[in-house]
Amino acid sequence: MRIVECEQGTDEWRLSRLSIPSASMYSSIVTTKGKWSKSAEKYIDQLALERITGMPTEFHLSEWMIRGTELEPEARDMYTLMTGNEVQEVGFCLHDTLQAGCSPDGLVGEEGGLEIKVPMPETHEKYRVAGEKSGKPPSRYYAQIQGNLWITQRQWWDFLSYNPDGGEHSFFLVRVQRDEEFIKSLEEHVGEAVRLIEEKVNSFVGDNYG
């Protein structure tokens, strides 16, 4: 992988991701069954527009999203305390050859990584209860986690949901291994998305400057 050294959330980070499919949105390209998502066309159009305008897409940040960002360092420190694993923070990670990437919440050692969520308390509890039964993270994050594993070429990824007010139930932590079959499908679909973005940008340039 290629690492863009920058602080996540900054203007530099936003520009490093401009028009590039990123793991947090891979579920908009491919479903958990490895099929083309119904939302793929909209996401591809959004990324093509970013390239054409040179402007990142603006997103509304809810109160809970802002809270999650603020509490992420605390959750990362607690993860280190719980596991003994040191976490390396990085900016934006790019695939070796494709214009596709991810923004990990942390890299762990030489083989692992970390995904942190600080959701609403009731959502955290739902993740925890379901996850302790299934041994899996919420399916909505499956493409993101496998995407992180694909881009970084790592072997496992820890998923942590954190509720600072949850007492003995403040944490839900589960380790996810590589799913090679899904990663193969993910690479094919994201690769096609990258091709379509380029095609749309070239078409716009040709129509307006040809």
N, C-alpha and C positions, 0 to 999 in steps of 0.2 A: 504493500500500500504506500501511498504518498501522503504525508501529513502536512497540512497547512498550519503552521504555528501561529495561533491567534487565540484570543480569549472568547469563549462562546458567549453569544449575545451582543457582541460589539458590532459596529458598522463593518469592520474588517471581516469578521466572521460571516455576516450576512452577504457581503459581496463575494466571499469565497464560495458560497453555495449558490450563487446566482445561476438560474436556469439548469441546475443540476439535480436530478432525482436523488432524494436523501432518505435514509432508512426510516425516519419517523413517518414518511409518507408512502413507503413501499406498499402498504395495504391498499392504497389508492390505485396501484398498478396490478397487483396480483392478490387473489384471495388465498385463504388458508388451505384451499384445495389445490393451489397451484394453477388456477385458471385466471384468465384476463378479467380484471375488475370492471364493473360497469362505470366506475368513476374515473377510469384511466384517461379517457379522452379529455375530460375537463382539466385534469391535473397536467396533462401534456400541453394543452393550450395555455395554461397558466405559466408554465415554464418557458414556453416559446415566447410569450409576451414579455417575460422578464428579460430574455436575451435581446429582443427587439428594442425595448425601451431602456435597458440598462438599469432598471429599477427593481429591487426585490419586492415581492408581494407583501403588502401590509396585512397583518393579522390582529384581530382584536384579542387582547389578553384579559381574561376574566380575573376576578379577585382571587380565585382558587389557583389559577395558573401562576399568578404573580407570587402567591404564597408558596407554591411548590418550588419555584425558582429560588426564593429566599431561603427555604429550608433544605435545599439540596446539599450544601456543604455540611450541614449538621448530620444529615442522613449518611453522607459519605464517611464522615468521621466515626459514626456509630458502627457502620459496616466494618471499618478497619478494626475497631475495638472488639467487635463480635467475632471476627474471623481471623484476625492477625494479618490480613492481606493488605499490603500497601497499594494504594490506588494512584496511578499516574493520570493526571488530567491532560487532555489534548484538545486541539482546536477542531479542525475538520479533516477527516480521513477520506482520501480519494482512492478509488480502484486503480490498480496498476496501469490499465489501458483504457478503460471506459470512463466517460464523464458521469460517474455515479459515485455516491459517497455516503458518509454517516458522521454523526457527531456523538461519539460515545460519552457517557457520563463518567467513564474511566476505563483505563486498561489495567489489567491485573497480571503481574508477572509477565511471562513470555507467552502464555497460552490462553489467558482469560480476559474477561471484560465485565463491566457493570452497567446495568440499566436501573435508574432510580425513578420511582414515581412517588409523589406526595399528594395523593388525591384527597377528596373530601372524606371525613371520617367514616361515613356510611359506605362509601365506595371502597375504602381500604378494608373495612370489615368483610365486605362481600368478596374481595380478592382473597383475603386471608382464609376465610371459611372454605370457599370453593377450592382454593389452592392446596390447603392442607389435606383435602380429600383426594384430589387428583394428582398432586405432585407436579402441577404445571402452572405457569403464569397465565393471566387472562389471554384468551385467544386473540383479542384485539391487538396485542403487542407481538404476536408470533412473527409476522413478516418483518417487523422492526428488529427484533432480536436476531433472527436468522440473517437479516441483512447486515447487521453489525458483524456477525461471524463471517459472512461472505467477504465483505470489504476488508476486514482486518486480518483475515486468514487465521483466525484463532479457533480453539477447540471447544471452549465452553464460555457461557455468559451467565452471570448471576443476575437475577431479577429481584429487586428489593422494593417493596411497598412499605412506606413509613407513615405512621400517624403519631406525632409527638405527644398526643394526649391520650394514647391508647393503653397506658399502663403496661401490664405484662403482655398485652397483645399489640404493642406498638409496631412490631415488625412481621412482615411475611417475606421470607427469603427462600428462593428456589434456584437451583442450577439447571441450565438448559444446555444440552449438547447439540452439536451440529446435526442437521437433518440434510444429508447430502442430496437426496432426491428433491427436496423442496428448494435447496440452494441452486441446484441446476436449473429448475424451472424459474426461479427468481432471476437468475442471470440472463436467461433467454428473454423474459418479459421486460426486464429493465433495459436490456440491450436494445430491444425493439422500441421502447419508449424513447431512448436516447436518439435512435435513428429518426423517429417521427418528429421529434423536436427540431432536429437539424433540417429535416425536410420542410417543415413549416416555416422556419426562419429563412431558409434559402428561397422559398416560394415568395415570401413577403418581400425580400430584397429584390428578387427578380422582377416582381410586379411593379415595384416602386422606382427601381433604378435601372431597369433593363432598357 
